[in-house]
Each structure stands twice: as structure tokens, then as C-alpha cells.
Amino acid sequence: MANGSSNELIYYICQIFLKCSPTPVPMQRNIGSLDRMVRLVLGLAGILGGFFYWHNWIVGIVGIILLATALINYCPIWAMIGLRTNKGSGA
């Protein structure tokens, strides 16, 4: 299989099974200000809880995820289900 044909195969698999576009789509903000503040507070609390109580490492990981989504104003899970809490255009 030549390199060009393998790229075409990947493209068709992506189109048929995953319904994705061949070009990357930029992330659009889908987190509003109240949601962001809640994620920041819960994320920091989770990180501190996971740090001081080592057996709660899962809480620390969830805290890191919440903090990261708050900092980039984007939640991939909400993007998949089409949920948005911001009122702007998303740019």
C-alpha cells in the first residue's frame, strides 16, 4: 500500500465511522463564568485533598481535570453532548 492510499484509507475510516472532519476544528469556549469559577474552586479543593490525603489520589486527578478545563474555558465532554454555559459566540 502506498503512502497516499493509506492516507486515503484513514480519511475514509474517519469519515464513515467517526464522522469527523479531515481538518482540525478549533476549540470553542463552552464554559461560562459561573461554571468556570465552580470548576476552579472544586479543582483546587480536589488537588489539595489529593495532596494531603494520599489515598484520595482519584480526587486529585479529578481536581486536575476540573482545573485544566477551567483554565482553557473548554470542556470536551460538554462539547460532545452539545452543552454550553457561556453566552458568547464561542470564539
N, C-alpha and C positions, 0 to 999 in steps of 0.2 A: 504494500500500500504506500503510495507516495505521500509526502507531507501535505500537499494540497488536499488530497482526498480524505485524509484523516481529519483535517480541519473542517471539511465539509460534513463529515460524519458527526463530529462533535456539535456542529451548528444545528444539524437536523435533529439530533437527540435532544438538544436544548430546546428547540422549537416545539417538538412534538410532546415530549414527556414533562418538561419543566415549565413550559410556557414563558420562557424568559427571552429577553431581547439580546441580540448579539453584541450590543454596545452597552457599556456600564451606565447605569442610571444614577445620577447624583442623589445623595440622601437629602430628603426634605424634612425640615423640622416638623415634628408631630407631637411635641411636648410643650404644654403651656407653662405659664409662670408658676401657678399654684402647684401643678404636678411636679415641676422641676424642684421647687422648694421641699416638697414632701420627699422626693427621691434623695435630695441632698441630705436631709436630716436622717432619714432611715438608713441611707448608705453609710454615713459616718457612724451612726449608732451600731450598725451591723459590723463595720470594720473594727470599731473599738471593742465590741462584745466578743468578736472572734479573736482579737488580740489578747484580751485579758483573761478569757476563758478558753483555753486551747482546745477543749473538747467540742467547742462550738465553731469549728472551722467552716462548716457549711454556711453558718450565718455570716461569717466573714466574706465568703465568696459571693453570697447574695448581696452583701453590702458593697463590694467592689463593682458588681454589675450595675446596681442602682446608681452608684456614684458616677460611673462611666456614662451611663445613659443620660444622667442629668447634665453632665458637663458638655456632651455633644448635642444635646437637645433632640435626640433621636432614639426611638425605641423600635428595634427591628420586629419584635413580636406584635406591637400595635400596628406597624406598617403592613404586616402580613394580613391582619384582620380588618384593616382599613379604619382604625380608630385614631382620632386626633383630638388633642385637648387645646391646641393653640388656635387662635382666631385669625392669624395672618395668612398670607399666601403660601407659606411653606418655604420660601426662599431664604 
